[in-house]
Each structure stands twice: as structure tokens, then as C-alpha cells.
Amino acid sequence: MKDGSSAHWRTQEMFLIQEVMSLIGKGLQLDQAVRGMLQLLSEILGLNRGRVVLKAEDGDDHRIAHSYGLTSEEAARGRYAPNEGITGRVIAQGHMIIVQNIDAEPSFLARAVERSRLPPDIVSFIALPIRVDHRTVGALACHRIRHRERSLSDDVTILRIVATMVSQLLTLNARVEQRTRALEEHNGMLARALRTKPARYGIIGSSPALLRALAQIERVADAGASVLLLGESGTGKELFARALHLASPRRDKPFIKVNCAAIPDSLFESELFGHEKGAFTGAVEARAGWFEQASGGTIFLDEIGELPANLQTKLLRTLQESTVVRLGGKREIRIDMRLVAATNRDLGQEVARGAFREDLYYRLNVIPIELPPLAARPGDIPDLVAHFLARANQDNQRNVNLTAGAVRLLARRPWPGNIRELANLIERLVLLAGKAVLDENDLAAFLSDQAMPVIRAHRLAEPGGPVVRPYLRSDSHGPAELHEALHRAGGNKARAAQRLGLTERQFAYRLRKSGLERRAS
């Protein structure tokens, strides 16, 4: 090859490679990019009727998937079984094959392009394997006039480069398709959740954290083992407990909910296990306890960490033997119920300090499910705001709305009290709003007013659901405030608790913590 001719072909090669890289950089569809490469090989280097042969979707053979210079009929005829013809052998064996003269090669099939449609000159055929992850997945092939001024080795070098680029394109395309399928599946899951979950369980939201918790609930719904719902106060544990009941075979049986923090110690045993007539003063007739009432269904013990030590032993026996003995009774009554417990305490630490029985903890902790805090579900806040706003307006015959900016402000705000705190705030807005539409400035006044009286949320579930306590930190009331409330209530703890929006048990706990209990006795 003369020096001038060699320089010309080097220039053409560089131009071809630049154009191929440009095609890849444009992010074209796979067929457009590969066809563009084959067109460049034909028009710049004279490597004609290029084709990329890949595995067929409808069988074990391979077919011409991308081509340039072939009619649709010719491309359709290009199907090859393993080891069939030159193309089949390249794919099966993973080695390049060069046919110097197709007319002198018996194994050359001329299946795609009839010989009469090719130039009368001696025609060569070059086929190279295309590899992905060290596997041969197809072949790159083309026709070439044998006698020409450009050397065959130069053409082979360029074809190797193009085959590598096609391999990279196939790899990227497969990853994009995989990612697309994963996103489609995820979107489908979200769409199904939006269509079915709120209608079935009353749980609003479509965040991944929420859907994971719901998926766990549904996976264990058919089992009979105890479930322990963990998470911060106000994350909707009762709704998840009810969801577990509704998803289980016990859905048509009773669902009994018990707030262990709201029961005076003196009534705990009678309420949970029932009592016989005459068991104590005022027991004028026998009464089935909550465990008996839940037989066949589900019992939900909220804030189980508040259970007195003596009743922890009795509860453990009930779970182990599936029987209860009423207060004042001797007869064992067989029960069949599933226990769902909830706590915002670290029961492991409670066990370590001796405040909770270790054997009961392990019995309850068979299936622990962590419920996500609202901070992990910021995308759900607009839907929750809309839900609580509609409910509060309906319950109070109001028509208060929030601007988009106000909703965004709520979505950015941390919610230590979680859904319960958000529900309380929305109801407070509806009740105290001085106009029909509230913006960010209006909300700022409510959000910064720490002295705003607490208004209880009516419901966190469907109509007829439980009245829930507002979120309050354990240090929500200081010693002076507790003492003042007790003084104004004439020393009556129940009335003092009511004045502060607390249960009697909450008030007593804060009183003990502040060191005022002995002075109040």
C-alpha cells in the first residue's frame, strides 16, 4: 500500500471511529445506533451488507437483528441454528471466521442474500463473535470485495473495534431494560397500593417505608404467632394491628383493642381476664374479660410495656396455655385468639433493668415489625394532610383549606409526634382558623405557639374507630404545672389529669418522675 493511500485510509478510520462514538453519545435507540455503525462501515470502508446476528426471542436459533444494505425480506431469511453455516459456527465456537471466496466455501449458505444480487467479483465474508460478560451472544458480519487496495487486516481491526462497541451497547441496553422493568414493577406496586390499601385498611400513603411495613403485615397475616409492633408514638400502630386482623383468616371475628396505659392498676386483671360474680365489691355478675371476648379473633394490646409485673406472669401463662382464669374463679376457660402487641419503649432495655419479664418479651417478639416514623415518609404528608383536613372539616362543619405552599411547609417540618401530632394540628387549624384559606404565614403562628391547647383527634381509623390520645412527651408538663393542676383539683389526681389533657396513668407517671408524688399523697 502506498504511503498516500495508507494515510487516506487512516484518516477514514479515525473519522469512522469518531462518528461511531458520536452515535453512542447521542443516546439513540439500540437499533438506530447499531444500524448507524453498519452504515458507516459500508459507506466509508466498503464493508457492505453488515448485520448483527443475535439470539431470537422465539427459539434457540439466532437471527439478523440489525442490518444495513439488506432488504426486510433478506434480513428475515437470516436465521441460523448453532453451528449452521459460517454465522452459526462463529456464534457456537466463539471464533472469527474469514471466507476469502464465498463461491469456493461449501459451508457458506448465502441464505440472506442470493449470490446473484452480489457483485460478480470475488466476494469475501467476515464474521466476528460479539461477546458480553465473556459469553458469545451473537456475531457481526459483512461482505467485502476480496481484491482491493485496502488490506484485509485493517478491515478486521476496525471490525473488532465495532464488535466491541456493539457489545458495550448491548450491555448498556440490557441494564437499562432491567432498570426500566424494576421501575415499572415498583410503580405497579405503588399503583396497586394506592388502589387497594387505603380502601382495605384505612392506611394512607405510598412511600416505600410504609409499603415495606404493609408487606410484612400481609406476609405474616395467615400465621398465628404473636406480632410485636415497634415504633415511635403516633405512628399508627392500631391501624397496622387492624390491618393485620383484616388480612388474616380471623377477619370476620372480633378485633379487641386495649390501651394498657389507660387502665388503672386496680382494674387491669378484671378487664383483661374477666371476673366471677362476687369476686370483689361491685361484681354483681360474672363478666368475660377482653381475652375471652377476643376468642376466635385478634386482641391488640397497645403500650404493653405499661403492663404491671404481676399481670405479665398471668399473660405469659395465657399465651402458653391458651386459657384464662377469671378473677375470683378457678375454672380454666379455653380461648383461641391472636395477640398483637405494640410499644414505643425498648423492651430489651426494660428486660435488662428488670421492669419486664424476659420470657414474656421473647414470647411477644416472635414477629417484630418496625413501623416507620413520619420523618421517613415525607412524600405521604400531602395525602395525610388532605385526609385529615377533609375529616376535620366534615366533623366540625367547616370549610378550611391550605395553599400548596402551606402543605409544602408541613411536608418539610419534623413531626416528633408522627401522624397523631399531624392530625391534631390539622384539627386545631380547622377549629381556630379565622379564614377559609390558610397560607404559610398563617401556619407559622400555629406551629410556633407551644401554649396552644391540645385538641384530641377524633379518629385515626374509619368511623367507629378508637378515640386516641394526643402525642405528649414524657416531660410535657413540669413540676410546677403538675403541682398547680393538683392544687386546683383539690388533690384529686383524676381531675388534675383531666385539666392537663392527660390520662390518670400519664399524670401519675409524671408526678412520680418529678418527685411530687409523696407530697401529693
Secondary structure, DSSP 8 states (H G I E B T S, - for coil): --HHHHHHHHHHHHHHHHHHHHHHHTT--HHHHHHHHHHHHHHHH--EEEEEEEE-TTSSSEEEEEESS--HHHHHH-EE-TT-HHHHHHHHH---EEES-GGG-TT----SS-GGGS-SS-EEEEEEEEEETTEEEEEEEEEEESS-SS-HHHHHHHHHHHHHHHHHHHHHHHHHHHHHHHHHHHHHHHHHHHHHHHHHH------HHHHHHHHHHHHHTT--S-EEEE--TTS-HHHHHHHHHHTSTTTTS-EEEEEGGGS-GGGHHHHHHEE-TTSSTT--S-EE-HHHHTTTSEEEEETGGGS-HHHHHHHHHHHHHSEEE-BT---EEE---EEEEEESS-HHHHHHTTSS-HHHHHHHTTEEEE---GGG-GGGHHHHHHHHHHHHHHHHT---EE-HHHHHHHHHS--TTHHHHHHHHHHHHHHH-SSSEE-HHHHHHHHH-TT------S-SSSTT---------TTSS-HHHHHHHHHHTTT-HHHHHHHTT--HHHHHHHHHHHT-HHHH-
